């Protein structure tokens, strides 16, 4: 037993010695490989690979983007004005209709009867008015004229009698009583004349006018009742006020249409409107007729549009300005209610120094800067002033020269003085090593 244990200890010691030898061999091997590398590879490992380019000089147009929803230019939600069962529909969803076209009818037997009754009353009032104005009033007027003529003749006759009897009385041929009777008759004749004259003048000035007004008032009242009954009857004929397409028809024949209940919705989708709200400073740079584009889901290419309305007042809730973009849709390819992305073309600059937006860095205080590669191959931060941008490039108005190399990718987080090298977009070197 003692001998066996001694053998195991000897084998274990021998195994540990072999492990130490193998570890030393591996260490020597790795050290030999490390020493075989060049100093150039060690230097390149310390460089930061970036992408860079010089600023471009050329035209740039400002692009203002916003989200919107397409709405129809004209829409009519047609509701019932009277409560009645729906008798018949003449259109379905998707039907094209023109202005004035009959869309539906409601049951109207009771309203038709009421209209017929009102028509009869109106005709009776018209006949009464004609009788009053063409027969009774002229007859009264003529009679008043004749009464005045008769009273005038009677006055003249009595004046002659009084004059004759006065002469006879002066000659002593008749008694004074006969003269007094003649004078009394003259006074009575003159009173009759005054009454006839007053009656005629009354007919001319007031009586005839008031009679005509009364007759006209009765006729107008009857006509109004008749027109109201006709209007109630016409409300059972549901017609479209605009041309377009039926987009909704929630009820069916036999359903009760209550007054105010929407029956049919018609949209004119030949022209659609994208409504956006923009900041006042942005909206003030736009003009009517300006060009724009609308990106519609499912449509590959942007759809052209124009600025058709710029609100003259700020929205009180958001202090923004509502702008309408007009989209022509004669074939109906685009649908009302679709969410879209709009791009409005704003200011343009003919010869602008511009760099990709990805090259622009924004500090916490809002200042703008770019990283340029100096002749020493190091990255240097350069504060710049910017102008307009088109969503891809931004105009540099100050702080940058046209021949400087601007880092467009990889500048974020770089410190001033960092050694950089320019690489291709796929991450490989461009073959130039360090930037010069």
SVG drawing of the C-alpha trace seen along z (x, -y; Angstrom):
<svg xmlns="http://www.w3.org/2000/svg" viewBox="-148 -145 157 147">
<polyline fill="none" stroke="black" stroke-width="0.4" points="0.0,0.0 2.8,-2.5 4.5,-1.7 1.4,-2.3 0.8,-5.8 4.3,-6.8 3.9,-5.9 0.8,-8.1 2.6,-11.1 5.4,-10.8 3.0,-10.7 1.1,-13.8 4.3,-15.8 5.4,-14.8 2.0,-15.9 2.3,-19.4 5.7,-19.9 4.4,-19.1 1.6,-21.7 4.1,-24.5 6.2,-23.7 3.1,-23.8 2.0,-27.2 5.4,-28.7 5.4,-27.5 2.1,-29.1 3.3,-32.4 6.4,-32.4 4.3,-31.7 1.9,-34.6 4.8,-36.9 6.4,-36.0 3.2,-36.8 2.8,-40.2 6.3,-41.2 5.7,-40.2 3.0,-43.1 4.0,-46.4 3.9,-49.8 1.6,-51.0 -1.2,-48.6 -0.9,-49.8 -1.3,-53.4 -4.3,-52.6 -6.0,-50.9 -5.9,-54.2 -7.6,-56.2 -11.4,-56.8 -13.0,-56.0 -15.5,-58.6 -17.2,-59.7 -16.6,-63.1 -17.2,-65.4 -16.8,-69.0 -19.8,-71.3 -21.8,-71.5 -22.7,-74.7 -26.1,-74.8 -29.8,-75.6 -31.7,-74.5 -35.4,-74.8 -36.9,-74.7 -39.2,-71.8 -41.9,-72.2 -43.3,-68.8 -46.4,-68.1 -49.0,-65.4 -52.5,-65.9 -55.7,-64.1 -57.4,-64.3 -60.8,-65.9 -63.4,-66.5 -63.7,-70.1 -67.5,-69.8 -69.5,-67.5 -73.3,-67.4 -74.9,-65.4 -78.5,-65.4 -81.0,-65.0 -84.8,-64.7 -86.8,-67.9 -90.0,-66.0 -90.7,-62.9 -92.0,-60.1 -91.2,-56.6 -88.8,-56.1 -90.7,-55.0 -87.8,-54.4 -84.1,-55.0 -82.8,-55.6 -79.0,-55.4 -76.6,-53.2 -73.2,-53.7 -70.7,-54.5 -73.4,-55.9 -72.4,-59.0 -75.0,-61.8 -75.5,-65.2 -76.8,-68.4 -80.6,-68.3 -80.9,-64.5 -83.6,-62.7 -82.1,-60.4 -85.0,-59.2 -88.7,-59.7 -90.7,-59.6 -94.3,-58.7 -96.3,-61.9 -100.0,-61.1 -101.1,-63.3 -98.9,-66.2 -100.2,-65.9 -103.7,-66.2 -102.8,-69.2 -101.2,-70.9 -104.3,-70.2 -106.5,-71.8 -104.3,-74.9 -104.3,-75.2 -108.1,-75.3 -108.2,-78.0 -105.7,-80.0 -107.8,-79.8 -110.9,-80.9 -109.0,-83.9 -107.8,-84.8 -111.3,-84.8 -112.5,-86.9 -109.7,-89.4 -110.6,-89.7 -114.2,-90.3 -113.3,-92.9 -110.9,-94.8 -112.5,-94.5 -116.2,-94.7 -117.2,-95.9 -114.6,-98.7 -115.1,-100.2 -118.9,-100.1 -118.6,-101.9 -116.3,-104.5 -118.6,-105.1 -121.7,-105.4 -119.8,-108.0 -119.1,-110.0 -122.7,-109.9 -124.0,-110.9 -121.7,-113.9 -122.9,-114.9 -126.5,-114.6 -125.8,-116.7 -124.1,-119.3 -127.1,-119.6 -129.5,-119.7 -127.5,-122.6 -127.6,-124.6 -131.4,-124.0 -132.1,-125.1 -129.9,-128.2 -131.9,-129.1 -135.2,-128.6 -134.0,-130.8 -132.9,-133.6 -136.3,-133.5 -138.3,-133.5 -136.2,-136.3 -137.0,-138.4 -140.8,-137.6 -140.7,-138.3 -139.0,-141.7 -141.8,-142.5 -144.4,-141.5 -145.7,-138.7 -145.2,-135.8 -145.2,-135.5 -142.0,-135.3 -142.8,-131.7 -142.3,-130.5 -138.9,-132.2 -137.9,-130.5 -138.9,-127.1 -136.7,-127.6 -133.7,-128.7 -134.1,-125.6 -134.1,-123.3 -130.9,-125.0 -129.2,-124.4 -130.2,-120.7 -129.0,-120.3 -125.6,-121.9 -125.3,-119.5 -126.0,-116.5 -123.3,-117.8 -120.8,-118.1 -121.5,-114.5 -121.2,-113.2 -117.9,-115.1 -116.5,-113.8 -117.5,-110.2 -115.8,-110.4 -112.7,-111.9 -112.7,-109.2 -112.8,-106.4 -110.1,-108.1 -107.8,-108.8 -108.3,-106.0 -111.3,-103.8 -110.2,-102.4 -106.7,-101.9 -107.6,-100.1 -110.1,-97.9 -107.3,-96.9 -104.9,-96.3 -107.4,-94.1 -108.1,-92.1 -104.4,-91.8 -103.6,-90.6 -106.2,-87.9 -104.8,-86.7 -101.2,-86.7 -102.2,-84.8 -103.9,-82.1 -100.9,-82.0 -98.5,-81.6 -100.4,-78.7 -100.4,-77.1 -96.7,-77.6 -95.9,-76.2 -98.0,-73.1 -96.1,-72.7 -92.8,-73.1 -93.7,-70.4 -94.6,-68.1 -91.4,-68.9 -89.4,-67.9 -90.4,-64.3 -88.4,-64.5 -84.8,-64.1 -82.5,-65.7 -78.7,-66.2 -77.5,-69.8 -74.1,-68.9 -72.6,-66.6 -70.4,-63.9 -70.4,-60.3 -72.6,-58.7 -70.4,-57.8 -73.0,-56.8 -76.6,-55.7 -77.3,-54.4 -81.1,-53.7 -83.2,-51.4 -86.7,-51.7 -89.4,-51.3 -87.2,-52.8 -88.6,-55.9 -86.7,-59.0 -87.0,-61.5 -86.5,-65.2 -82.8,-65.9 -81.8,-62.3 -79.0,-61.9 -80.2,-59.9 -77.5,-60.3 -73.9,-61.7 -72.6,-63.0 -68.9,-64.0 -67.3,-65.7 -64.0,-63.9 -62.8,-65.3 -60.8,-67.8 -59.4,-66.9 -58.0,-69.2 -55.1,-68.5 -55.4,-70.8 -52.2,-71.5 -51.5,-73.8 -48.1,-75.6 -46.3,-78.1 -46.9,-81.7 -43.3,-82.3 -43.4,-79.4 -46.8,-80.2 -45.8,-83.7 -43.2,-82.5 -45.9,-80.7 -47.9,-82.1 -51.2,-81.1 -50.5,-78.8 -47.2,-77.6 -46.1,-74.1 -46.4,-71.2 -46.5,-67.4 -48.6,-64.9 -47.4,-61.4 -50.4,-59.1 -50.2,-55.6 -50.2,-53.0 -49.1,-55.5 -45.5,-55.1 -44.9,-58.7 -45.7,-61.9 -48.9,-63.5 -48.6,-67.2 -50.6,-69.8 -50.9,-73.6 -51.5,-76.0 -55.1,-77.0 -55.8,-78.8 -53.7,-80.5 -55.9,-81.5 -55.9,-85.2 -56.1,-84.6 -54.4,-82.5 -56.1,-79.5 -57.0,-80.7 -56.3,-77.3 -52.9,-76.5 -51.8,-79.9 -51.0,-78.3 -52.2,-79.1 -54.3,-76.7 -53.1,-76.1 -55.0,-74.2 -53.4,-72.1 -55.5,-71.4 -55.1,-67.9 -56.8,-67.2 -58.5,-63.8 -60.6,-63.6 -60.3,-59.8 -61.0,-59.2 -57.7,-57.4 -57.2,-59.0 -59.7,-58.5 -61.1,-61.1 -60.0,-60.4 -56.5,-59.1 -53.7,-60.2 -50.9,-61.7 -47.6,-63.4 -47.4,-66.8 -44.3,-68.6 -44.6,-72.3 -42.0,-74.0 -41.0,-77.2 -38.1,-79.6 -35.4,-78.8 -31.8,-79.9 -30.0,-79.7 -26.3,-79.4 -26.2,-77.9 -23.4,-76.2 -24.9,-73.1 -24.0,-69.9 -25.9,-66.9 -28.1,-67.3 -26.3,-64.4 -23.2,-66.6 -24.9,-69.2 -24.4,-69.0 -26.7,-70.8 -25.4,-71.8 -27.5,-72.0 -27.7,-75.8 -29.0,-75.4 -25.9,-76.4 -25.0,-74.6 -21.6,-73.2 -19.9,-70.7 -16.7,-68.7 -14.1,-69.5 -10.9,-67.6 -7.8,-69.7 -4.5,-69.3 -3.1,-67.6 -5.7,-64.8 -7.5,-65.7 -11.2,-66.6 -12.0,-70.2 -15.3,-71.6 -16.5,-74.6 -19.5,-76.7 -21.7,-77.6 -24.8,-79.5 -27.5,-77.7 -30.3,-78.7 -32.9,-76.6 -33.0,-72.8 -34.8,-70.5 -35.0,-67.5 -31.6,-66.1 -29.2,-69.0 -28.9,-72.2 -27.7,-75.6 -24.5,-76.9 -24.6,-80.7 -21.4,-81.4 -18.5,-79.6 -17.5,-77.2 -15.3,-77.4 -16.1,-75.6 -12.9,-73.7 -13.0,-72.2 -13.7,-68.6 -16.8,-68.1 -17.4,-64.9 -20.9,-63.7 -21.0,-60.5 -19.2,-59.5 -18.8,-63.1 -21.1,-62.6 -19.1,-62.3 -15.8,-63.2 -13.5,-65.4 -11.4,-68.2 -8.0,-66.9 -9.2,-63.3 -7.2,-61.6 -9.5,-60.4 -9.4,-58.6 -11.9,-58.7 -13.7,-55.4 -16.3,-54.4 -19.9,-54.0 -19.6,-50.2 -16.9,-50.6 -13.8,-49.9 -11.0,-52.3 -11.0,-54.6 -7.4,-53.7 -6.1,-57.1 -5.3,-56.2 -5.3,-59.4 -7.1,-62.5 -4.9,-65.1"/>
</svg>
